[in-house]
Amino acid sequence: MTAPTPQPPPWTWSNLEDDDARDLDTAVQAWVGDYNRHLATKTEEIIPACWRQHLALTQELPVQYYRWRAELSRRLTGKSN
């Protein structure tokens, strides 16, 4: 018996359909804005508006967004992972 092929993570841009990529981009952009307004306390902590032009940020920010979303869901539902 062959093990099932794991699904790619939902933050992997190259595996997303155009609509899903647009939705993720919109969600990450909103999350970045909230982070910059409410959590960044120093200039060097601000995520630049040009984050899409930096490969490392385009890879890292969606992961951070999904982690934040999972934690928020866990706290709201009282369920642990």
Secondary structure, DSSP 8 states (H G I E B T S, - for coil): ---------TT-GGGS-HHHHHHHHHHHHHHHHHHHHHT--SGGGS--TTGGG-HHHHHHHHHHHHHHHHHHHHHHHT---
